[in-house]
Amino acid sequence: TTEFDTDVAEAASCALANVLSLHVPNATKLTVSGGLEVLFHIVNSHFTVNLLDVDQTIEIQTNAANALANAAANLGVEGRSKLIAAVDASLIGSSLTSTDNGDNIAIKIP
């Protein structure tokens, strides 16, 4: 089995959130490389770790959500459409949907 190092994942997710803050080129690189989908996977994952590391898994998911928010804040119209596609792909099978009204991305919960 593969051991999941929560210390490394927490530090990496925090660093990613920071490098995406107010930096359009980094947000663009993340979008082009498929990183949005990876971040959605992290936010939606339920991985099992040592019980002593549960607080770190919450921090990892929080950092991933923060990175997504920072990326979304820096994306133009084309990038936002990719973000919506990533949201929709991660929500397949659920009753949630996403929309873009030009200013905001909204996830609708029925």
C-alpha positions in Angstrom: 0.0 0.0 0.0 1.0 3.6 -0.5 1.5 5.6 2.7 -0.1 9.1 2.6 2.1 11.7 4.2 -0.3 14.3 5.6 2.5 16.7 6.6 3.7 17.0 3.0 0.2 17.2 1.6 -0.8 19.9 4.1 2.4 22.0 3.3 1.9 21.5 -0.4 -1.8 22.4 -0.5 -1.0 25.5 1.6 1.8 26.6 -0.7 -0.5 26.1 -3.7 -3.2 28.3 -2.2 -0.6 31.0 -1.6 1.0 30.9 -5.1 -2.4 31.2 -6.7 -3.4 34.3 -4.6 -3.5 37.4 -6.8 -1.4 35.7 -9.5 -3.1 35.3 -12.9 -0.2 33.4 -14.6 -0.2 30.7 -11.8 -4.0 30.3 -12.0 -3.7 29.9 -15.8 -1.0 27.3 -15.5 -3.1 25.4 -12.9 -6.1 25.5 -15.3 -4.2 24.4 -18.4 -2.5 21.5 -16.5 -5.7 20.0 -15.2 -5.1 21.1 -11.7 -8.6 22.3 -11.1 -9.9 18.7 -11.4 -7.2 17.5 -9.0 -8.2 20.2 -6.4 -11.9 19.2 -6.7 -10.9 15.6 -6.2 -9.0 16.5 -3.0 -11.9 18.6 -1.7 -14.4 15.8 -2.4 -12.2 12.9 -1.3 -12.7 10.9 1.8 -9.3 9.4 2.3 -8.5 7.4 5.5 -5.5 8.3 7.5 -4.2 7.7 11.0 -6.7 9.1 13.5 -4.0 11.4 14.9 -3.9 13.1 11.4 -7.6 13.8 11.0 -7.2 17.5 11.7 -4.5 17.6 9.0 -6.9 16.0 6.4 -9.4 18.8 7.2 -6.6 21.4 6.7 -5.6 19.8 3.3 -9.2 20.0 2.1 -9.5 23.5 3.3 -6.3 24.5 1.6 -7.5 22.9 -1.6 -10.7 24.8 -1.4 -8.8 28.0 -0.8 -6.6 27.3 -3.8 -9.7 26.8 -5.9 -11.1 30.1 -4.7 -7.9 31.9 -5.4 -7.7 30.4 -8.9 -11.3 31.4 -9.6 -10.7 35.0 -8.6 -7.9 35.2 -11.2 -9.5 33.4 -14.1 -10.9 35.2 -17.1 -14.1 34.2 -18.9 -12.4 31.2 -20.7 -10.8 30.0 -17.5 -14.0 30.3 -15.6 -15.7 28.1 -18.2 -13.1 25.5 -17.5 -13.7 25.9 -13.7 -17.4 25.3 -14.3 -16.7 22.3 -16.4 -14.5 20.9 -13.5 -17.2 21.6 -11.0 -19.8 19.9 -13.2 -17.5 16.9 -13.7 -17.0 16.5 -10.0 -20.7 16.8 -9.3 -21.8 14.1 -11.8 -24.3 11.9 -10.1 -25.4 14.5 -7.6 -28.3 17.0 -7.8 -26.0 20.0 -7.7 -25.4 22.3 -10.7 -23.2 25.2 -11.4 -23.7 28.4 -13.4 -21.7 31.5 -14.4 -23.6 34.8 -14.6 -20.5 36.7 -15.7 -19.5 38.0 -12.3 -19.9 35.0 -10.0 -19.9 31.2 -10.2 -22.7 29.7 -8.2 -23.3 26.1 -7.2 -27.0 25.5 -6.7 -28.1 23.1 -4.0 -31.7 22.0 -4.4 
